[in-house]
Amino acid sequence: MTATGTLHRTPTHPWRWIGWLLLSQALVALAWAWLGWKAGLPLMLASHALFVVPVFLPNSGFYAPVLSRLPGPAVWLTIDDGPSDDTLAILDLLERYDARATFFMVGERAAARPELVHEVLRRGHGLGNHSQSHPQAWFWRLGPRRMAGEIGRCQQALAAIAGTPPRWYRSVVGMTNPFVAVALRRHGLARVGWSARGFDGVHCRPDAVVARIARTLAPGAIVLLHEGAAHGHNPAIIESVLRQLQARGLPARLPPETA
Ligand SMILES: [Zn+2]
């Protein structure tokens, strides 16, 4: 198997977690019966935590395989939440620094501004699926039907604009619940996490964000970036990261999409 053959991994057993759930609860029931509630209750709570915690771990492969680092010298810049008012400025920056990036787009934002999607592709960058409506407060607890809709409708929206459907997927706020994998499998999507992030959310200080990213920049890093945030700092953060990459001689390239 080649190195690239392992990069694009779609889930092969999207319901595997049900087996683990049944097994763990059977063991808890046995322990409860034999040892009483003082052992059974803590074991039950701990077993539930085992299934809840991975939802909130962006690089946990428990519910779906995840790519969080690349082989080779290149860095993968991933830019979430667009398209936005920042997209064109970011494209100019990427061009100036001879960098490639993948834009993980929100389906309804792409449908509203298809010309930005075309421009991203025209300039040699990649597209990824980042849900249809970006329901960040409750993405973690979407049921099977709504999760299938968020991933499937984004896939349709981006395919309608780009001509081909995306091959990469990023969970909203990195949360991946038990119903993500089946949708990824249906659409041939591989999930992408990250190895470098700066926490550039609502109350970010750009210099602190860049410092946090810079500490984890290395060959093979997958960098989580954003566009369109209300604080308006996203293009400046991306420019600083590009400057860091240039200073360290790290190229920003796209990984091969074919498995
Ligand atoms: Zn997002």
Residues whose N, C-alpha, C, O or C-beta is under 5 A from the ligand:
A	BS01	ZN	D80 D81 V172 V173
